[in-house]
Amino acid sequence: ELAKISNLSKFHFHRIIKSLLGEPIGNYITRTRVETAALLFRYSNLDIQDISYQIGYEKASSLNKIFKQYYGITPSEYRKNKTLKINYSIPKKSNFKLNKPEIIEISNMEVVYIHTKGEYSKKNIDKVWTELSDFVKENKLFFKGIESFGISYDDPSITEKEKCRYEACYTTKQSIVPKGNVGTKKIKGGKFAVFSYKGNYENWGTIYDFIFDKWLINSPFELRNQPVMEKYLTTINQNDKTLLNIEIYLPIKSIVNET
């Protein structure tokens, strides 16, 4: 059906999709379904049947089976230990300070962006930002008040690092024609918990563990269906690019208590 909509033969459709995604479309659909389920088990209170429906399975038993095949444990085992890294471990650091977040509402934003896939490392992220910054500079898109956001679509404790998706974004006030790796889109606004962080890049994994495993589960909020964003301000020391000054935007909504 997708090949027909794309006006391509099944053979060429699958070749193109595999080239874009880095894996066959069937594998991609199964993987993203199971990874979404893992996120919901970790960060929501939905029961397994509701999660099964949300990701496209009619029966909880189907999700149980594929989840165990993929991660080696059952959903119930994972839910009992939400701090378990079911993919690979992130080195733990404790020398950071994260203050109580500010709860804000933001409007939709028009951005120019580049999408990339791979490990959430400083080297990879710096590379995509350099490319986007060069484009913005060459096209004279910088303006007073321009903001830069990084969007992380995957949890590296769940998704294989080479499949983690990231977007570098600059806000824009102009109409831009997409070119090469550079595209345009609208980032949806809404309610966010905004955490300010000043410190070392190496604390990244621990910071997110704290936000999700400590703050979120003890707050009156739950996640909205939107990726986390990072707003980059300035480096603390221009001679040391490993030090950051950023804001982490966690998309949230108030928990509705069912009676």
N, C-alpha and C positions, 0 to 999 in steps of 0.2 A: 504493500500500500504506500509506504513512504517513497519507494523507488518510483512508483507511478506518479505520485504528486510532484516529485522532483524531475519528472520526464527523463528518467535514466533507466537503463537496463539494471536488473538486480545485480549482475556482476559488477558493473561500474559503480553502482551505488555503494555496494559493500566495500569496494576498493577505496573509494573516496572517503567514506566514513571511517574506515580503519586508519587511513592516512591522517585524518583530522584528529581522531580520538586517541590514536596509538594502540587500539585494540578493536576486535570485532564488536559490532553494535550489540549483539546478544550479551557478550561479556560485560560491556559497559552498562547496559540496562540492569543486569543482575547485580553488578558491583555497586552501582549507585543506590539501588533499592536497599540492599543490605546495609550499606554505610549510613543511609538515612535512618533506617531502623535502629542502628546502634546509637546514633545521635539522640533519637527520641527516647530510647531506653535510658540513656544517661541523663538527659536534660529535661525530661517531662515525666508526668505521673500517669500518662495514658496506659491503659492495659494492653496486653499483647494483641487482642483481637482488633482494637481500634487502630493500633499501629499497622497491623497486617492490612487492613482496609486502606489506610492512607498511602501505603507504598505499592498497592496493586495486587495483594494476595487475598483471596476469599476466605481462606482458612488459616488459623493460627498455626496449625500443624505444618503447613507449607513453609511459613516463615521460620518456625523452629528448626526444620530440617536444613534449609539453605543457610541459616545463620550459623549452625554448628559446623556445616561443611566449610564455610568460609573462614570462621574464626576459631573453631576447635572447642567452643564452649556453647552452652545453651543461653538463650536470652535471659532466663531467670537467674542463671549463675552470674551473668554479666551485671544484671540489675542489682544483685546483692553486693557487688563490689564495683561501684562506678568509677573508682580511681584506677581500676585495672587497665593497663595499656594492652589492648588486644592486637596491636600491630607491631610497634617497636617502641622502645623506651626513649624518653627525653631526659637528658641529664638534669638532675635536680640542683637548683641553686636556691639559696635562702637570703642572700644579701641584697634585698630590694624592699622598697616601701611603696605601698599602694593605698592611697587615701580613699575615703568613702566617695562613691560616685555621685555625680550630679545628674538628676533625672530631667531630661529636656525633650521638647518636641521640635523637630526640624522640618522644613519644607522640602519638596522635591528639588533635585539639583541636576542641571545639565552638565555633562562632563565629556571630555575627550579622554580616551583610554587605550591601553594596550593589555591584551589578555595573554597570560603565559601559563605554563604548566611545569612543575618540578618542585624540588625540595625548597621549603621556606628558609633559605639561607640568605645571609646578608649579600653574598656574592651574586646570587641569582636575582634578588630583588633590586640591587643596585644597577644591574645590567639593564633591566627593563625600564627603570626610572631614567637612566641616561638616555636611552632611545627616545622615550616620550618627551623628556625635557628638550632634547635637540629639535624635535618636531615643533614643539610649542614655541621655542625661540626662533627657529627659521621662519615660522609663519606669523610671528609677532602677535602671539596670543596671550602673552603675559600681561596682566593688568593689576592695578592696586587692589588688594583684597583677594587675589586668586588663592584657592585652597587646594591642597593635595591630599588625596585619600588612597589608601591601599585597601583592597577588598580580598579577604581570604575566604574561599568557599569551602574549604575542607578542614577537618580536624586531623592533624598528623598522627594522633594516637589511634586513629581508626583507618584512615586512608593511607595507602602506600605513598611514600614521600615523592616518588617520581610522577605520581598522578595528582598531586595537590595543585589546585587551580588558584591563580592570583591575578588581580587586575590593578594596575597603576592608573590613577585618575587625577586629572586636573579639572577644576570647575571652569566653565567657559561662558561667555556672554555672546559669543558669535556663532553663526551658522558655519559649520565646517564640513568639507567634503572628505569622507574617509579615504585614507591612502595607505597602502601597504598594511602594516600591522596595526595602524592607528584607526580607531573607530570612534563613534559618538553614541551616547545613550543617556537615559534619564535614570538617576538613582532615586528610588522611592524614599520619601521622608517618613516621619512617624515618631514614636516614642523611643528614646534611647537612654541607657545608663552610660554615662561618659566617665571613664576612668583616666586620670592624668598620671603619666609615668615619666620620670626623668631618671635615666640610669643606663646600665650596660645592656647591649643587645643580647648577650648570652643568657639573660634571665627570661627570655621570651617564653619558653615552654612553661616555666614555673608561674609566670604572671597569668597565663591563660588557665592553668590548673587552678590557681587561687580564685579567679573570677567565676569559673564554672562550678568547681567542686566545693568552694567555701561560700562565696558571696551569693551566687544565684540560688542555690538550694535553700538558703536561709533567708531569702528575701520574699516579699509578697508578689514577685513577678515570675513570669516564665518567658521563654524565648518566642519571638515572632518568627514567621517563616521568611527570614531575610538574613543574608550573611553579615558577619561582623565586619566593621570598618575601622581602619586606623587613620587618624588625621595627623599628618606629620607637620610639626611646628618648626623647631630649629634644633640643631645639635648643640649640646651643652658646651662642648669644646670643639671649635672648628678644626683643630689639629688632630682630633681623635674622633673619627667617624663611627667608632663603635659605641659612642655614647649618644643616647636618644632623648628627645623631648617630644612626646607624642600624647595623643588622646585616643583611647580605645572606645569605640561606639558599639555598645551591645544592644541589639534590637530587642525590645521587651514589650510585654503587655501584662496587665494585672491578671492574677490568677482568679478564675471564676470558680467559687466553691459550689459544687453540686450537692443538692440535698435530696 
